[in-house]
Amino acid sequence: MQQDFILPEDSLTEYVTGYLLFDGNCEDALEIGTFENSCSLGIPLGKPFDFFLGGKSLEDESTFVDLFDKPYFFISHENLTSIWVSGKVRLVFVIFTEKGLKGVLRQKKKDFNQYIFPLSRIGLPMFNLMIKRELRFNEDNVKGIKIIENELQKFFKKTKIEESKDKNENINYPFSSKVPEK
């Protein structure tokens, strides 16, 4: 299994630390370590593949999850030490900075105590069906990461605009803008 770490475009560096890309063909399940003290978004490229969640080994009360066919949000948690993948694997983990994570979680609809869940469950306005389709039929890792970056740029641009509006609404000006009437 090939593993690469790719840096984000300059416009995303305050939100994204980088992308961890896994690419390979695994007939038997292969373990991929999770990231300490980080939250990430796992996005499959190409056809779906099998993945398992668990502890120290596959036999350690692991939970089988059918297919990795949509973006999943991974929150670092001591109970989730590893995931296993099998099949033709092309997987990108978007590793968020603290600011990026706050931007993503600011948008969430509910509180989740799970350490992995589909991104769609939070109701984020990103990775819609058209983008998922583009990623599924993508055959080039570089182009796949470019699609992901474009989607993240749109999302964080919108988040930045909303943050700016929130800050402007909460400003108490030390002067009055009214002109005295005569």
Secondary structure, DSSP 8 states (H G I E B T S, - for coil): -EEEEE---GGGTTTEEEEEEEEEEEEEEEEEE--TT-EEEEEE-SS-EEEEEESSSTTTT-EEEEEE-S-EEEE-BTTB-EEEEEEEEEEEEEEE-HHHHHHHHTT-SS----SEEEGGGGT-S-S-HHHHHHHHT---HHHHHHHHHHHHHHHHHHHHHHHHHHHHHT---SS-------
